[in-house]
Amino acid sequence: MELKLDTEKFDELQQLFVRELSEQVRFKLAQNGITGDQLRDLTLEITFSVASSIDDTAKIEVDGVAVSPYLTFRTADEELTHCGENSYGHEVVADINKQMFSK
């Protein structure tokens, strides 16, 4: 497996990934009766929390073992694309949430 540095492609894929996470959160909350401002706010909070964990900003430690995820995307059969540092999806959650709920 080849690890390829491509920040533009990574950014594009990360945006799509965070949007899909947010859509899934919104769908599950709505499916369980959450509506209106509460749906918008909970979607934002949950998606931000999940994205922060993926981005390794949550500082996860379990039983003394540090868990440090590093996000990559499969862009070909034997190729993973990364951005050269930790992902930063949590930074785009608010904008994505705003777009989702302005429809």
N, C-alpha and C positions, 0 to 999 in steps of 0.2 A: 504494500500500500504506500503510495506516494503522498507526502504532505506538501500541499502547494500554498504558498502565500499569495493571496489575491484579495486585497482589502475591499475593492469595489464589489466584486462578486459576493464576498462574505457579507458586506453591508446589505446588499439586495436580498440575499437569502435570509439573513437575520430578521429583516423587516417582515418578510413573508411569514417566517416562523413565529414571530411575536404576534402578528396579526391573527394567525391561525390559533395560537394559544388563547388569545383574547376572545375570539369567536366561540371557541369551545367552552370557555368559562361562562360567557354570556348565555349560551344555549342551555347549559346545565342549570344555571341559576333560574332562567326563565321557565324551564321545564318544571322547576320546583316552586313556581308561583311568585318569584321575585319580579317586581315590575318597577317602572318609573325611575326616580332618582336613586332609589336603593339598588336597583339593577345596575345602573351606571357606576355608582360608587363602589359596589362590591366587585364588579368586573375589574375595575381599575386596581383596587387593593389586592385582589387575589392574583391577577396577572403580574402586577409589580413584584409581589412576593416570590412567585415562581421564577420569574425572569431574574430576579436578584440572586436566587439560589443557583440557577444555571450559570450566571455571570461570575460566580464565586465571590460575591460581595456580602453574602450572608454569613460567612465564616462558620461553616458547618463542622462540628466535631461530635463524634459519637463514640462513647466509651474510650476517650483519649486518642481516637484516630481522626486525624484531619481529613476531610473530604473536600477535594479541590477539583471541581469539574473544569473541563476545557472544551468549549464548543467548537466543533468542526462540522462541515457539511459534505456529504458525498456528492461530488460533481461529475464523477465518471466511475466506471467499474472499480478501478484501482487507484482512485484519487480522492483525497480529503482536502477541502479548502478551509483555510484558517486566516485570521487577521494578524497574527504575530503577537497577540496578547490576549488577555481574557476578553470574552464577549462583553457587550455593553447594551444588551437588549432592554434592560430596565430603563435606559435613558429615552427610549422611544415609546414606552407604554402609554404615557399621558397623551401624546399626539395621536396615537392609534385609537385610543379610547374616545378621544374627542371626535375623530372622524367617524367612528362606528356609530356613535350616538347622535350625530348631526344629520343622519340620513332620514 
